[in-house]
């Protein structure tokens, strides 16, 4: 089999990690790096490679004629870049969210079906064995579930530049929230019925109609409820960083990341997915209301770092192409989680509960 020629669009944090995965996989051949700044040159240096460099995406598509495109640019470019790639007959790996509007997502999904090409969205937690186990343990707890999660980041330096740029198109609870909303939907396997959310603008570095802290609540039709919060910026508390737990009638399951949840880690991308261990609590009690069974500690042995998770994402992308995997459910879930996130964004801005 000839290697799959892939064009890398966006060479920052995630783009560089995905490019590193492709660089190491003989099944792929990078045919070009596209970015507007110096990140593409720095990526070539990091990879000790001499891949062709491009400023203009449309020009790169024509000149390299790739089989696939990896899109890791800001969300407001996703729809246009994806549609151009699909129109040229390319498979796509695209960072979440799939687009910055629901209609944009639907346009990409429709075009992918029309041209019969694969689109894989970068839901990195779906490839993390510890998070898959966390979801599995949650599904043993009965119904309804109460799900509590957050990802507050005390961003500064380069990451504050990244977050400010992201907030030109999306709020933190949309950009990060799609991951954890997706996790909640997997845990409950139930239909969300309404959302309510609040937000606060804690900096003048962003537009007046946006906010850099948000908190959302979701109600599901099985009675389950979910809570998620996300904030970005140098003013965010370090101690507000790490909560990942779920409880139901039979007990609870909690990610206990003693190192990853420690001080100074909220801005470290590796700590965002790290679990280290899962604590499973059993609610059964005896006639004197004492617990019958001690808590179980599940120490996660297969604990991939951020780069290894990106490698696994690209292995799945490769498999989806070679094995012709039906990605209909994958794309439906990506669209569904984004619809919920945008409903939460609407709730922040209107002050209303949004019924789905």
Kinemage of the C-alpha trace (Angstrom):
@kinemage 1
@onewidth
@group {chain A} dominant
@subgroup {mainchain}
@vectorlist {calphas} color= white
{ca unk a 1} P 0.000 0.000 0.000
{ca unk a 2} L 1.258 3.466 -0.856
{ca unk a 3} L 1.403 5.840 2.127
{ca unk a 4} L -1.577 8.157 2.597
{ca unk a 5} L -0.462 11.668 1.620
{ca unk a 6} L -1.637 14.028 4.336
{ca unk a 7} L -1.606 17.824 4.467
{ca unk a 8} L -1.241 19.383 7.946
{ca unk a 9} L -3.246 22.595 8.385
{ca unk a 10} L -2.494 24.391 11.635
{ca unk a 11} L 0.865 23.688 13.268
{ca unk a 12} L 0.282 24.899 16.821
{ca unk a 13} L -0.270 22.700 19.895
{ca unk a 14} L -2.634 20.054 18.532
{ca unk a 15} L -1.463 20.346 14.926
{ca unk a 16} L 2.127 19.714 15.999
{ca unk a 17} L 1.108 16.679 18.056
{ca unk a 18} L -0.888 15.174 15.186
{ca unk a 19} L 1.952 15.900 12.739
{ca unk a 20} L 4.339 14.110 15.100
{ca unk a 21} L 2.064 11.059 14.990
{ca unk a 22} L 1.935 11.076 11.175
{ca unk a 23} L 5.711 11.606 11.009
{ca unk a 24} L 6.224 8.419 13.017
{ca unk a 25} L 3.693 6.295 11.095
{ca unk a 26} L 4.929 4.702 7.849
{ca unk a 27} L 1.317 4.464 6.633
{ca unk a 28} L 1.215 8.274 6.305
{ca unk a 29} L 3.365 10.676 4.315
{ca unk a 30} L 3.209 14.361 5.222
{ca unk a 31} L 3.064 16.342 1.975
{ca unk a 32} L 2.948 19.835 3.454
{ca unk a 33} L 2.582 22.056 6.526
{ca unk a 34} L 0.222 25.029 6.402
{ca unk a 35} L 0.089 27.948 8.852
{ca unk a 36} L 0.064 31.726 8.751
{ca unk a 37} L 2.918 32.210 11.229
{ca unk a 38} L 6.239 30.652 12.135
{ca unk a 39} L 4.752 27.504 13.688
{ca unk a 40} L 5.236 25.483 10.491
{ca unk a 41} L 8.977 26.234 10.389
{ca unk a 42} L 9.319 25.421 14.078
{ca unk a 43} L 7.464 22.146 13.490
{ca unk a 44} L 9.855 21.190 10.688
{ca unk a 45} L 12.742 21.830 13.067
{ca unk a 46} L 11.105 19.798 15.828
{ca unk a 47} L 10.549 16.858 13.479
{ca unk a 48} L 14.008 17.300 11.929
{ca unk a 49} L 12.247 17.269 8.580
{ca unk a 50} L 12.030 19.353 5.424
{ca unk a 51} L 8.334 19.187 4.599
{ca unk a 52} L 7.034 21.763 2.092
{ca unk a 53} L 5.716 24.901 3.819
{ca unk a 54} L 2.650 26.910 2.781
{ca unk a 55} L 0.960 30.107 3.909
{ca unk a 56} L -2.155 29.608 1.788
{ca unk a 57} L -4.386 26.582 2.385
{ca unk a 58} L -6.122 26.600 -1.025
{ca unk a 59} L -2.763 26.766 -2.794
{ca unk a 60} L -1.399 23.929 -0.677
{ca unk a 61} L -4.402 21.735 -1.543
{ca unk a 62} L -3.822 22.226 -5.265
{ca unk a 63} L -0.041 21.814 -5.202
{ca unk a 64} L 0.184 18.788 -2.888
{ca unk a 65} L -2.978 16.944 -4.029
{ca unk a 66} L -3.299 15.089 -0.703
{ca unk a 67} L -5.323 11.971 0.093
{ca unk a 68} L -6.184 13.369 3.544
{ca unk a 69} L -6.096 16.637 5.468
{ca unk a 70} L -5.525 17.207 9.188
{ca unk a 71} L -7.256 20.418 10.333
{ca unk a 72} L -6.112 21.872 13.673
{ca unk a 73} L -6.866 25.547 13.106
{ca unk a 74} L -9.199 27.864 15.019
{ca unk a 75} L -12.854 26.722 14.951
{ca unk a 76} L -14.110 29.573 12.769
{ca unk a 77} L -12.067 28.156 9.848
{ca unk a 78} L -13.163 24.531 10.219
{ca unk a 79} L -16.209 24.524 7.968
{ca unk a 80} L -14.558 26.258 5.028
{ca unk a 81} L -11.351 24.229 5.245
{ca unk a 82} L -13.201 20.926 5.630
{ca unk a 83} L -15.547 21.554 2.705
{ca unk a 84} L -12.622 22.466 0.419
{ca unk a 85} L -10.838 19.244 1.362
{ca unk a 86} L -13.932 17.100 0.849
{ca unk a 87} L -14.629 18.728 -2.502
{ca unk a 88} L -11.127 17.700 -3.563
{ca unk a 89} L -11.788 14.105 -2.470
{ca unk a 90} L -9.804 14.066 0.774
{ca unk a 91} L -10.454 12.231 4.016
{ca unk a 92} L -10.347 14.532 7.060
{ca unk a 93} L -9.129 14.432 10.629
{ca unk a 94} L -10.416 17.595 12.295
{ca unk a 95} L -9.967 18.927 15.793
{ca unk a 96} L -13.075 19.475 17.893
{ca unk a 97} L -15.425 21.176 17.550
{ca unk a 98} L -16.322 20.000 14.065
{ca unk a 99} L -17.387 23.581 13.199
{ca unk a 100} L -18.296 26.794 14.987
{ca unk a 101} L -22.004 26.516 14.124
{ca unk a 102} L -24.515 23.678 14.056
{ca unk a 103} L -25.265 24.395 10.394
{ca unk a 104} L -21.541 24.240 9.654
{ca unk a 105} L -21.356 20.786 11.249
{ca unk a 106} L -24.336 19.602 9.243
{ca unk a 107} L -22.762 20.931 6.034
{ca unk a 108} L -19.555 18.994 6.657
{ca unk a 109} L -21.410 15.776 7.534
{ca unk a 110} L -23.615 16.095 4.452
{ca unk a 111} L -20.648 16.723 2.140
{ca unk a 112} L -18.680 13.788 3.606
{ca unk a 113} L -21.618 11.481 2.919
{ca unk a 114} L -22.024 12.877 -0.599
{ca unk a 115} L -18.376 12.294 -1.582
{ca unk a 116} L -18.011 9.105 0.534
{ca unk a 117} L -15.002 10.278 2.527
{ca unk a 118} L -14.112 9.754 6.183
{ca unk a 119} L -14.306 12.555 8.755
{ca unk a 120} L -12.900 11.827 12.220
{ca unk a 121} L -13.330 14.480 14.924
{ca unk a 122} L -10.655 14.856 17.607
{ca unk a 123} L -12.544 13.625 20.664
{ca unk a 124} L -9.355 12.578 22.411
{ca unk a 125} L -11.025 11.148 25.543
{ca unk a 126} L -12.704 8.465 23.395
{ca unk a 127} L -9.244 6.976 22.840
{ca unk a 128} L -8.137 7.106 26.472
{ca unk a 129} L -8.421 3.687 28.197
{ca unk a 130} L -8.834 5.278 31.625
{ca unk a 131} L -11.718 7.488 30.518
{ca unk a 132} L -13.331 4.513 28.779
{ca unk a 133} L -13.077 2.634 32.112
{ca unk a 134} L -14.472 5.668 33.972
{ca unk a 135} L -17.527 5.652 31.688
{ca unk a 136} L -17.875 1.882 32.128
{ca unk a 137} L -17.824 2.201 35.938
{ca unk a 138} L -20.381 5.033 35.765
{ca unk a 139} L -22.765 2.803 33.825
{ca unk a 140} L -22.765 0.315 36.740
{ca unk a 141} L -24.090 2.861 39.266
{ca unk a 142} L -27.781 2.725 38.344
{ca unk a 143} L -30.008 5.618 37.333
{ca unk a 144} L -30.297 8.514 37.632
{ca unk a 145} L -26.692 9.697 37.547
{ca unk a 146} L -25.203 12.906 38.896
{ca unk a 147} L -22.136 13.926 36.861
{ca unk a 148} L -19.706 16.611 38.063
{ca unk a 149} L -16.782 17.749 35.921
{ca unk a 150} L -14.666 20.797 35.259
{ca unk a 151} L -11.572 22.014 33.431
{ca unk a 152} L -10.567 25.449 34.685
{ca unk a 153} L -7.217 26.648 33.368
{ca unk a 154} L -5.034 29.324 34.921
{ca unk a 155} L -3.669 30.208 31.504
{ca unk a 156} L -0.756 32.583 31.108
{ca unk a 157} L 2.067 33.258 28.674
{ca unk a 158} L 1.584 31.547 25.327
{ca unk a 159} L -1.569 29.706 26.447
{ca unk a 160} L -3.338 32.964 27.299
{ca unk a 161} L -2.664 34.082 23.720
{ca unk a 162} L -4.155 30.795 22.487
{ca unk a 163} L -7.237 31.098 24.702
{ca unk a 164} L -7.875 34.735 23.766
{ca unk a 165} L -7.739 33.761 20.088
{ca unk a 166} L -10.106 30.840 20.691
{ca unk a 167} L -12.593 33.128 22.417
{ca unk a 168} L -12.926 35.192 19.254
{ca unk a 169} L -15.168 32.374 18.014
{ca unk a 170} L -16.107 30.167 21.001
{ca unk a 171} L -16.497 30.344 24.769
{ca unk a 172} L -14.651 27.919 27.108
{ca unk a 173} L -17.817 25.909 27.865
{ca unk a 174} L -18.312 25.295 24.140
{ca unk a 175} L -14.704 24.611 23.144
{ca unk a 176} L -13.857 22.369 26.122
{ca unk a 177} L -17.402 21.444 27.040
{ca unk a 178} L -18.039 19.283 23.990
{ca unk a 179} L -15.567 16.716 25.390
{ca unk a 180} L -17.311 16.381 28.725
{ca unk a 181} L -20.836 16.679 27.376
{ca unk a 182} L -19.900 13.771 25.107
{ca unk a 183} L -18.711 11.826 28.173
{ca unk a 184} L -22.000 12.538 29.997
{ca unk a 185} L -24.017 11.352 27.008
{ca unk a 186} L -21.990 8.118 26.935
{ca unk a 187} L -22.482 7.612 30.675
{ca unk a 188} L -26.252 8.062 30.621
{ca unk a 189} L -27.044 6.749 27.120
{ca unk a 190} L -30.032 9.051 27.509
{ca unk a 191} L -31.484 12.023 25.679
{ca unk a 192} L -30.714 15.506 27.059
{ca unk a 193} L -33.915 17.517 27.521
{ca unk a 194} L -32.807 20.943 28.777
{ca unk a 195} L -29.791 23.041 29.681
{ca unk a 196} L -29.155 26.124 31.761
{ca unk a 197} L -25.888 27.989 32.122
{ca unk a 198} L -24.231 31.065 33.607
{ca unk a 199} L -21.082 32.923 32.643
{ca unk a 200} L -18.851 35.816 33.647
{ca unk a 201} L -16.503 38.137 31.742
{ca unk a 202} L -13.466 38.536 33.991
{ca unk a 203} L -11.170 40.363 31.579
{ca unk a 204} L -11.281 43.239 29.132
{ca unk a 205} L -9.002 41.230 26.830
{ca unk a 206} L -12.064 39.664 25.171
{ca unk a 207} L -15.089 41.166 23.443
{ca unk a 208} L -17.949 42.527 25.544
{ca unk a 209} L -20.361 39.858 24.274
{ca unk a 210} L -18.145 36.952 25.364
{ca unk a 211} L -17.153 35.427 28.712
{ca unk a 212} L -14.098 33.537 29.910
{ca unk a 213} L -15.822 31.605 32.721
{ca unk a 214} L -18.917 29.481 32.287
{ca unk a 215} L -20.893 26.802 34.129
{ca unk a 216} L -23.548 24.591 32.568
{ca unk a 217} L -26.172 22.152 33.811
{ca unk a 218} L -27.872 19.449 31.725
{ca unk a 219} L -31.023 17.430 32.489
{ca unk a 220} L -31.549 14.059 30.794
{ca unk a 221} L -34.837 12.265 30.220
{ca unk a 222} L -33.841 9.407 32.562
{ca unk a 223} L -33.584 11.869 35.464
{ca unk a 224} L -29.797 12.183 35.280
{ca unk a 225} L -28.190 15.591 35.699
{ca unk a 226} L -24.751 16.866 34.686
{ca unk a 227} L -22.666 19.881 35.698
{ca unk a 228} L -19.581 21.243 33.978
{ca unk a 229} L -17.549 24.425 34.334
{ca unk a 230} L -14.631 25.892 32.416
{ca unk a 231} L -12.682 29.106 32.800
{ca unk a 232} L -9.586 30.458 31.047
{ca unk a 233} L -7.239 33.218 32.100
{ca unk a 234} L -4.537 34.390 34.494
{ca unk a 235} L -7.150 35.171 37.161
{ca unk a 236} L -8.540 31.603 37.384
{ca unk a 237} L -7.956 29.770 40.671
{ca unk a 238} L -5.521 26.823 40.550
{ca unk a 239} L -7.572 24.993 43.174
{ca unk a 240} L -10.647 25.028 40.912
{ca unk a 241} L -8.965 22.813 38.331
{ca unk a 242} L -9.784 19.141 38.766
{ca unk a 243} L -13.181 17.567 39.485
{ca unk a 244} L -14.216 14.450 37.582
{ca unk a 245} L -16.788 12.267 39.340
{ca unk a 246} L -20.181 10.657 38.976
{ca unk a 247} L -22.601 9.104 41.438
{ca unk a 248} L -25.807 7.086 41.233
{ca unk a 249} L -27.998 4.949 43.508
{ca unk a 250} L -25.359 2.202 43.784
{ca unk a 251} L -22.416 4.458 44.608
{ca unk a 252} L -19.882 6.657 42.884
{ca unk a 253} L -16.831 6.662 40.618
{ca unk a 254} L -14.231 9.412 40.826
{ca unk a 255} L -11.015 10.167 39.002
{ca unk a 256} L -8.356 10.803 41.617
{ca unk a 257} L -5.392 12.387 39.892
{ca unk a 258} L -3.153 13.251 42.807
{ca unk a 259} L -0.312 14.513 40.628
{ca unk a 260} L -2.256 15.843 37.620
{ca unk a 261} L -4.666 17.714 39.874
{ca unk a 262} L -1.879 19.383 41.803
{ca unk a 263} L -0.809 23.002 41.925
{ca unk a 264} L 0.520 24.493 38.725
{ca unk a 265} L -0.921 21.783 36.497
{ca unk a 266} L -4.102 23.371 35.156
{ca unk a 267} L -2.297 24.841 32.132
{ca unk a 268} L -0.446 21.594 31.310
{ca unk a 269} L -2.143 19.762 28.440
{ca unk a 270} L -0.958 16.350 29.693
{ca unk a 271} L -2.824 16.849 32.988
{ca unk a 272} L -6.146 17.444 31.217
{ca unk a 273} L -6.578 13.755 30.379
{ca unk a 274} L -4.513 12.123 33.134
{ca unk a 275} L -6.409 9.890 35.573
{ca unk a 276} L -3.821 7.884 37.569
{ca unk a 277} L -6.557 6.073 39.506
{ca unk a 278} L -10.333 5.658 39.748
{ca unk a 279} L -11.999 5.362 43.162
{ca unk a 280} L -15.206 3.317 43.117
{ca unk a 281} L -17.472 3.724 46.138
{ca unk a 282} L -20.303 1.279 46.972
{ca unk a 283} L -23.422 2.706 48.637
{ca unk a 284} L -24.798 -0.558 50.103
{ca unk a 285} L -25.240 -0.366 53.895
{ca unk a 286} L -26.195 -2.803 56.660
{ca unk a 287} L -28.963 -2.531 59.274
{ca unk a 288} L -26.858 -0.033 61.239
{ca unk a 289} L -26.207 2.113 58.138
{ca unk a 290} L -22.566 1.077 57.921
{ca unk a 291} L -21.015 0.422 54.542
{ca unk a 292} L -20.858 -3.259 53.629
{ca unk a 293} L -17.955 -2.990 51.185
{ca unk a 294} L -14.792 -0.894 51.151
{ca unk a 295} L -14.051 1.421 48.250
{ca unk a 296} L -12.186 -0.078 45.307
{ca unk a 297} L -9.136 1.659 43.863
{ca unk a 298} L -8.471 1.005 40.187
{ca unk a 299} L -4.887 1.983 39.404
{ca unk a 300} L -4.616 2.722 35.696
{ca unk a 301} L -1.603 0.974 34.227
{ca unk a 302} L -2.168 1.992 30.594
{ca unk a 303} L -1.937 5.735 31.154
{ca unk a 304} L -0.975 7.320 27.838
{ca unk a 305} L 0.409 10.842 27.712
{ca unk a 306} L -0.902 13.518 25.385
{ca unk a 307} L 1.309 12.545 22.435
{ca unk a 308} L 0.431 8.860 22.769
{ca unk a 309} L -3.264 9.779 22.774
{ca unk a 310} L -2.761 11.708 19.539
{ca unk a 311} L -0.972 8.656 18.132
{ca unk a 312} L -4.003 6.533 19.013
{ca unk a 313} L -6.358 9.034 17.402
{ca unk a 314} L -4.390 8.846 14.164
{ca unk a 315} L -4.276 5.046 14.330
{ca unk a 316} L -8.081 5.148 14.469
{ca unk a 317} L -8.196 7.610 11.571
{ca unk a 318} L -6.028 5.222 9.560
{ca unk a 319} L -8.240 2.279 10.477
{ca unk a 320} L -11.382 4.194 9.512
{ca unk a 321} L -9.948 4.708 6.023
{ca unk a 322} L -8.462 1.257 5.445
{ca unk a 323} L -11.319 -0.708 7.012
{ca unk a 324} L -14.061 1.596 5.694
{ca unk a 325} L -15.531 2.125 9.172
{ca unk a 326} L -19.043 3.576 9.230
{ca unk a 327} L -18.593 6.890 11.054
{ca unk a 328} L -22.273 7.871 11.098
{ca unk a 329} L -22.625 7.451 14.878
{ca unk a 330} L -19.294 9.195 15.477
{ca unk a 331} L -20.414 12.258 13.506
{ca unk a 332} L -23.905 12.229 15.060
{ca unk a 333} L -22.326 12.296 18.519
{ca unk a 334} L -20.024 15.167 17.507
{ca unk a 335} L -23.015 17.134 16.214
{ca unk a 336} L -25.155 16.274 19.249
{ca unk a 337} L -22.561 17.393 21.816
{ca unk a 338} L -22.027 20.643 19.922
{ca unk a 339} L -25.779 21.330 19.765
{ca unk a 340} L -25.927 20.932 23.540
{ca unk a 341} L -22.877 23.175 24.051
{ca unk a 342} L -24.341 25.919 21.860
{ca unk a 343} L -27.635 25.670 23.742
{ca unk a 344} L -25.639 26.275 26.934
{ca unk a 345} L -23.988 29.293 25.297
{ca unk a 346} L -27.446 30.614 24.397
{ca unk a 347} L -28.569 30.106 27.979
{ca unk a 348} L -25.641 32.189 29.282
{ca unk a 349} L -26.439 35.054 26.925
{ca unk a 350} L -30.234 35.044 27.378
{ca unk a 351} L -30.540 33.960 31.015
{ca unk a 352} L -33.115 31.355 29.951
{ca unk a 353} L -33.343 27.591 30.329
{ca unk a 354} L -33.081 26.106 26.831
{ca unk a 355} L -35.240 23.090 26.028
{ca unk a 356} L -33.707 20.724 23.487
